[in-house]
Amino acid sequence: MKKTALKISIVFATCIFGAVIFNLHLFNTDKAEPLLTTSMPAPSAIKTASQNDTNVDIDSNRDTFEYFLSGLGEKDIEALKKNFAEFNEQQNYTVKIDEALFQQYIDYKAALFTLERTTSNGEISVNSQLSAIHQQLLEIQRQFFTPEQQQALFGEENQLRELALKQQELKHQAQSPVDYQQLWQDELNQLPPNLQESYRNASLLNRLELTKDMDAQSQFLIREELVGSEAAMRLTNLDQKRESFKQQIDEYLIKREQILLNTNNNQDDKRLAIQTLRELTFESDQYRRIQALENIHDQQVTIY
């Protein structure tokens, strides 16, 4: 179960259509409104080490499920279910979530591995392949959820996938680029306001994702055009911090591996050496996060 759990990704369906995950709160500009989420403090006892500096996301039932499942790799699925149950028990009865629904959600995510990916043989169009995957996703959802639950958990995501398919269909139907733009705008205008905003956010994120392999100057100029100067600068700073931290972690894990492989030291010596290395490399408020990353690294090495 652990190996399966480590691979489970709820963004599977979204990734098929090229959507990406970004911190929308960075885009606090005239060109893109921030996406607000709701969170709630929770005792550290019901969190994994890497979650200790975060609040439980209670924006929706699905967000809450995803929050607890993000601890996979640090704890096994039974421990995460216990964490969720303890958090849920502390909530007012008006906002408590049916614990059976959490199990259904876990089973659904595991079932995503049954999706059949059709490879193109020259006869099947990309749109046909995506449409087939979309239908499979809907069928798997129906296996685990009532229509009401399906709508609450996946309604917006499903509609956005349908919109992506419709967009491809219109591109083939349109007689000209101008004709396509008009047909597409007509389609967008039929959406409720919240879905129009969701689509604009997804479209913006995809366009930002396309800049990831560009040189720094080109990347900044396009980001500036999309989200404004201040947000573009914040994204640049965030990229630099992430890259610096990644390099720091990679170097640390290599040195840690050398300590573990040193046959001249006993286990106590190794633990002390790793602790010393950790303290020399990172700030104290990062220790829990680093230990969580160590655990994930070790489990991945064991699995693969």
N, C-alpha and C positions, 0 to 999 in steps of 0.2 A: 504493500500500500504506500510505503514511504516513497519508493521510486516513482510510482505513478503520481503521487501528490506533488513531488518536486517539479514535475513537468506540466502539471495542470495550469492552464492560463485562460482566465475568463475573457481576455481580450482577443481570443482566437478568432471569433467572427469578425470583429472590428479590423484586425490586422489583414484579413483577406482583402478588404477594400482599401487598404493603405492608410487607415487612420493611425494617429500616433498619440502618445500620452505626453502632455506638457503641463507645466504649471501655469494655468491661465491667469492666476492672480498677478503674474508679472506684467500682463498687458493692460495696465491701468491707464489707458490713453483714450483719445477721442476715437481712434480707429478700431478699438476692440474693448468691449466691456468685460470686466472680470467675471468669472464664473464663481458664484458664491456657494460654499458648502457649509454644512452644519457639523460641528464636532462637539464631543463631550469629554471632559476629563474622566479618567478612570484609574483605580488603584493599579500600581505597577505589578501587583501579584497576578493580574489577569492579562498581562502583556508579555510579549517576548522581549529579549534584550534590546533589539533594534527598534522596538515600538515605545520604549520608555519615555522618549521626549516628544511623543505625539499624543493626540486625543483621538478617541474613537469616532469614526465618521458615522454620523447618524442621519445624513441627508436623505437616505432611503434605506429600506431593508437590504437591498442588494449592496449598497455601499458599506453597511455594517458587516454583512457577510464577508465582503472582500477585505475589509480591514483585518478581521481575525484570521482569515485564510492567508493573508500576506506573511504570516509567521511560519508558514510551511518551510521546512528546512532547518529551522531552529528548534521547533517542537513537532511531535507527530500529530496526526489529525485528531486523535482522541484528546490530547492535551488542549488543542485549540478549541474543540467542541466544549470542553469543560470551561475554558476561559470565557467563551461566548455565553454559556449558561449562567455563569456567575455574574457577568455583566448584566445580562438580561433580567436576572432576578432582582437586581438593584433598581430597576427602572419602574416608573409609575405604571400601573396596570393599563393605563390608556395608551401607552406607547410600547408595551412589551410585544416581542415578536414570537410567533409560534415556533418553538424549538424544532418541531417536525419539519418546518419549512427550511430551516438551515440544513438539515440532513438531506432534504430533497435537492437543495441547491448543490451540495457536495456531490451527490449522485449524478446530477445533471452534468457537472463539470467533468467528472470521470467519463461519462458517456460521450463526451465530445470526441473522444478518440475513435469512435466508431464512424466518424464522418469519412465518407469515401471521396478522395480527391481525384477527380477525373483529369487525366493528362491530355493535353491537346494532341490530336493525331492529324491535324490539318482539316478535319471535317467538323469539329466541334469548336464553335467560337468561344472566345473568352467570356462573353456575356452569358452564353449558355452554361458554361461551367460555373460561373458565379451564381447564376439563377438556381442551378442544381444544388449547390452548397447551401444557398439560402433556404431552399425547401427542406433540406435535410435538417438544418438548424431548427426550423419551425416544428418539424416532426419530433425531434428529440425533446424540445420544450413541451410539446403536448403530452409526451410520455410521462413527464414528471410533475406537471403543474396543471391546475384547472385553468380555464380561459381567463378568469379574473386574476389569478396569480401570474399567469404568463404576461398579461397586459401590464401589470404593476411592475414586474421585474424587467421585462424586455421590450415593452411596447415601443418606446422611443427608438431604441436600437434597431428593432425590426423595421420600423418605418423608415429610418434613415438608410438602411440597406436597400429597401424597396426603391427609395428615391435614387440611390446610386445606380440601380439597375435601369430605372426609368430614364435617367440621364443618358446612359449608353444607348438605349433604344432610340431616344430622340436624335442623337448624333447620326444614327444611321438613316432615320426617316427624313431629316431636314434636307432641303434642297440647296441650302447655302449657309454659311456661318451666321448671317443675319437672321435667317429663318430659324436656325437652331437657337440663337439667343432669345428670340421672342417666345418660342415654344417652351424653353427652359424657364424663362421668367414667369410665364403663365402657370407652369407647374409649381414653382416655388410660392407663388401668390396664393395658391389654394391651401397651403399648409397653415396650421394654427401658428400664432406668433412664437410660442415657445419652441416649436420645431424649426421654424425659420431661423431662430437664433442658434439652435443647436447645429443646424447645418452650416451656418456661417462660421461658427467656432471650429467645426470639424474641417471645413474647407481651409480656414486660416492655418490650422495646425499642419495640415498636409503641405501647404505651400511653404511653411516654415521648415518642415522636415526636409524639403528638397534642397535647402541651403546647407545641409550638414557637411557635404563634401566639397563645398566651395572654398576658395581662399578667403582669408579673414576679411579683406576689404570688400570683396563682392558680397560676402555673406552679410556683413554689417549694413551695406547699402540697401540690400533687398529687405532685410529685417526692418530697417528704418522706414522704408516705404510701406511695409505691411502694418507695423505696430507703433511707429513713432520712435523718436531718438532715445528717449529715456528708457523705454522698454527694451529697445535693441541693445543699449548699453548694459542693462541688467542681464539680458540673455548672454551677452559676451562674457561678462564677469562670471556668470553661473557656469558657462562652458569651461572657463579657465580653472575655476575652483574644482569642478568635477574631474577634469583631466589631471590636475595636480594631485588630488586625493587618490585617483586611480593609480597613478605612478607610485605614490607613496605606499599604497596598499600592496601593489605588485612587488616592490622592492622588499617590503617587510615580510611578505609571505615567503619569498625566496630565502631570506636570512633565517626565518623561523624553520623552514624545511631543512636547512643545513644543520640547525641545532638538533632537530628531531632525528636526523640521520647520523649524528655523531655517536659512534659506538663507545667512545671513551667515557661518556658521562652516563650516570644512572638517571632514572626518571625524575627524581627530586632535583638533580642538577639541571636537567632540561627545563623543568617547569620554572625554576628560578631564573634561568637564562632567558627564557621567553618573556617572563614577566618584566625583567630588566629591559629587554629590547623594546617591549611595548611601551614602557614608561619613558624611554629615551626618544621614542619615535613620535608618540602622540600625546595630546593634552589629556588630562585626567577625565574630562567630561566626554571623551571619545572612547574610553575603555570598553564600556558595555557594547557599543556598536562594533568595535574591532573584534571583541570576543565572539559576537554573533557572526561576523563575517568569517572568522576562523572556523567556526562550527560548520557553516555552510560550505566553505572550501573543503574541509575534511570529508564531509559527507559526499560531495561531488567526486572527490578523488576516489573514495571507497566504491561509489556506484559505477563510475566509468573506468 
